[in-house]
């Protein structure tokens, strides 16, 4: 009995130690200050520069070659620097709450990007954005929330790998039927729209009203 108890204590200690190590590594690789992050850019995996109101994002952003997550949320950028396109390992990009109108066409080089947030950007050219995003081979999740959208462009179906689409808090009064033509799409979030649903729900797609 004592042997079993001793073994259990050892296992719990090991779990605790490894858990702390994992959390420590995660903390070390997450930065919210650009200056600090630039001291050793190759070690930075997550960079959260939200709510920092940059006049212009410096070209040094291109130095984060191992970055997998980047947030520029609510920075009121008037343009998104093309240097972001060199972040080849980027998986998640949050550009919500900025003042740009178009995405840089170079963004199509982000071959590993899986999720992008384009929320709260009523001035953005959605058709242009979708044209750029359609070139991304791994994009699975798209957020177009709080954009005052009334119509969803048909070019949304050019995002061939899209699985989840978030359209919350817009001004849609109906769900366009062509959206169901996207073969991989299985979830659409339409909460907080003046939507009046008519007809049957499309088979194989979960729609959250």
PLY file of the C-alpha trace (Angstrom):
ply
format ascii 1.0
element vertex 209
property float x
property float y
property float z
element edge 208
property int vertex1
property int vertex2
end_header
0.00 0.00 0.00
2.83 2.35 0.92
4.53 1.53 -2.37
1.42 2.48 -4.34
1.01 5.73 -2.42
4.66 6.61 -3.01
4.29 5.93 -6.74
1.18 8.11 -6.89
3.01 10.97 -5.18
5.88 10.68 -7.68
3.46 10.76 -10.60
1.69 13.83 -9.25
4.99 15.61 -8.71
6.14 14.79 -12.21
2.86 16.01 -13.67
3.14 19.22 -11.67
6.73 19.83 -12.79
6.03 19.16 -16.46
2.86 21.25 -16.33
4.80 24.20 -14.95
7.51 23.74 -17.58
4.91 23.81 -20.38
3.25 26.92 -18.96
6.63 28.55 -18.52
7.60 27.88 -22.13
4.26 29.21 -23.34
4.68 32.39 -21.27
8.22 32.93 -22.55
7.07 32.65 -26.14
4.19 35.12 -25.80
4.94 38.83 -26.08
2.81 41.98 -25.89
5.66 44.47 -26.27
7.28 44.83 -29.69
10.57 46.18 -28.36
10.99 43.27 -25.97
10.03 40.75 -28.64
12.63 42.11 -31.06
15.46 41.31 -28.63
15.21 37.66 -29.66
12.64 37.40 -32.48
13.36 33.77 -33.36
12.02 32.69 -29.93
8.71 34.51 -30.29
5.78 32.26 -31.18
2.89 34.51 -30.17
2.78 38.29 -30.50
-0.21 40.22 -29.19
0.02 43.91 -30.11
-3.67 44.67 -29.57
-4.83 48.15 -28.57
-1.44 49.79 -29.13
-2.45 52.33 -31.78
0.50 52.18 -34.14
0.78 54.98 -36.69
2.51 52.43 -38.85
3.74 48.96 -38.05
7.55 48.81 -38.47
9.12 46.62 -41.14
10.90 44.75 -38.33
7.71 42.70 -37.93
9.22 40.47 -40.65
11.89 39.24 -38.23
9.51 36.93 -36.37
10.11 33.90 -38.57
8.65 31.38 -36.09
5.52 33.35 -35.25
2.30 31.32 -35.28
-0.08 33.91 -33.78
-0.24 37.67 -34.42
-2.85 40.11 -33.16
-3.02 43.72 -34.33
-6.55 44.16 -33.02
-7.79 47.72 -32.45
-4.54 49.34 -33.55
-6.32 51.55 -36.11
-3.80 50.81 -38.81
-4.61 52.56 -42.09
-2.75 49.89 -44.02
-1.53 46.39 -43.29
2.21 46.12 -43.99
3.14 43.63 -46.70
6.01 42.44 -44.46
3.48 40.28 -42.60
3.47 38.05 -45.68
6.98 36.85 -44.78
5.71 35.21 -41.56
5.51 31.81 -43.19
4.59 29.87 -40.03
1.68 32.12 -39.08
-1.52 30.19 -38.32
-3.75 32.84 -36.74
-3.96 36.53 -37.69
-6.24 39.08 -36.01
-6.65 42.33 -37.95
-9.94 43.37 -36.33
-10.72 46.98 -35.48
-8.37 48.66 -37.96
-8.93 51.37 -40.56
-7.50 49.80 -43.71
-9.63 49.34 -46.82
-7.77 46.54 -48.60
-5.50 43.66 -47.68
-2.02 43.55 -49.19
-2.03 41.07 -52.06
1.23 39.60 -50.69
-0.82 38.11 -47.86
-1.50 35.18 -50.18
2.01 33.96 -49.29
0.82 32.90 -45.83
0.53 29.27 -46.85
0.01 28.03 -43.27
-2.63 30.55 -42.21
-5.69 28.74 -40.83
-7.71 31.50 -39.16
-8.14 35.22 -39.78
-10.17 37.85 -37.92
-11.48 40.79 -39.96
-14.06 42.04 -37.47
-15.25 45.61 -36.93
-14.01 46.94 -40.28
-17.03 48.55 -41.96
-14.83 50.48 -44.44
-13.00 47.45 -45.77
-13.51 46.18 -49.31
-14.87 42.70 -48.62
-14.69 41.60 -52.25
-11.00 42.50 -52.39
-10.38 40.76 -49.07
-12.03 37.56 -50.28
-9.99 37.68 -53.47
-6.77 37.68 -51.44
-8.01 35.09 -48.95
-9.04 32.70 -51.71
-5.34 32.18 -52.47
-4.65 30.77 -48.99
-4.52 26.95 -49.18
-5.09 26.24 -45.48
-7.58 28.93 -44.44
-10.33 27.17 -42.49
-11.87 29.84 -40.26
-12.98 33.34 -41.27
-14.38 36.03 -38.95
-16.38 38.86 -40.56
-18.23 40.08 -37.48
-19.41 43.62 -36.69
-18.72 44.74 -40.27
-22.17 46.21 -41.04
-22.49 43.76 -43.92
-25.82 43.47 -45.71
-24.79 41.17 -48.56
-22.25 38.38 -48.63
-20.36 38.33 -51.95
-20.65 35.15 -54.01
-16.87 35.03 -54.07
-17.04 33.59 -50.55
-17.26 30.24 -52.34
-13.77 30.76 -53.74
-12.45 29.96 -50.27
-12.37 26.27 -51.06
-11.02 25.10 -47.70
-13.31 27.17 -45.48
-14.90 25.18 -42.65
-16.22 27.85 -40.27
-17.65 31.27 -41.08
-18.54 33.87 -38.44
-20.96 36.60 -39.55
-22.26 37.71 -36.14
-23.53 41.24 -35.54
-24.06 42.27 -39.13
-27.16 43.38 -41.04
-28.11 40.27 -42.99
-31.83 39.79 -43.54
-31.40 36.46 -45.30
-28.88 33.71 -45.78
-27.75 33.57 -49.43
-28.46 30.10 -50.88
-25.13 29.94 -52.72
-23.24 29.75 -49.43
-24.18 26.09 -49.19
-22.20 25.33 -52.36
-18.99 25.42 -50.37
-18.29 21.72 -49.90
-16.13 21.92 -46.77
-18.14 24.52 -44.88
-19.92 22.93 -41.90
-20.56 25.83 -39.48
-21.96 29.35 -39.93
-22.55 31.74 -37.04
-25.29 34.28 -37.84
-26.12 35.52 -34.34
-27.41 39.08 -33.91
-28.53 39.64 -37.48
-32.07 40.77 -38.47
-32.40 37.44 -40.21
-35.77 35.99 -41.16
-35.20 32.36 -41.95
-37.41 30.74 -44.57
-37.21 27.23 -45.89
-35.19 24.25 -44.77
-31.76 24.45 -43.27
-29.04 23.21 -45.61
-28.04 19.61 -45.00
-24.63 19.11 -43.42
-24.18 22.72 -42.22
-24.83 23.89 -38.66
-26.17 27.44 -38.59
-26.20 29.30 -35.29
-28.95 31.95 -35.35
0 1
1 2
2 3
3 4
4 5
5 6
6 7
7 8
8 9
9 10
10 11
11 12
12 13
13 14
14 15
15 16
16 17
17 18
18 19
19 20
20 21
21 22
22 23
23 24
24 25
25 26
26 27
27 28
28 29
29 30
30 31
31 32
32 33
33 34
34 35
35 36
36 37
37 38
38 39
39 40
40 41
41 42
42 43
43 44
44 45
45 46
46 47
47 48
48 49
49 50
50 51
51 52
52 53
53 54
54 55
55 56
56 57
57 58
58 59
59 60
60 61
61 62
62 63
63 64
64 65
65 66
66 67
67 68
68 69
69 70
70 71
71 72
72 73
73 74
74 75
75 76
76 77
77 78
78 79
79 80
80 81
81 82
82 83
83 84
84 85
85 86
86 87
87 88
88 89
89 90
90 91
91 92
92 93
93 94
94 95
95 96
96 97
97 98
98 99
99 100
100 101
101 102
102 103
103 104
104 105
105 106
106 107
107 108
108 109
109 110
110 111
111 112
112 113
113 114
114 115
115 116
116 117
117 118
118 119
119 120
120 121
121 122
122 123
123 124
124 125
125 126
126 127
127 128
128 129
129 130
130 131
131 132
132 133
133 134
134 135
135 136
136 137
137 138
138 139
139 140
140 141
141 142
142 143
143 144
144 145
145 146
146 147
147 148
148 149
149 150
150 151
151 152
152 153
153 154
154 155
155 156
156 157
157 158
158 159
159 160
160 161
161 162
162 163
163 164
164 165
165 166
166 167
167 168
168 169
169 170
170 171
171 172
172 173
173 174
174 175
175 176
176 177
177 178
178 179
179 180
180 181
181 182
182 183
183 184
184 185
185 186
186 187
187 188
188 189
189 190
190 191
191 192
192 193
193 194
194 195
195 196
196 197
197 198
198 199
199 200
200 201
201 202
202 203
203 204
204 205
205 206
206 207
207 208
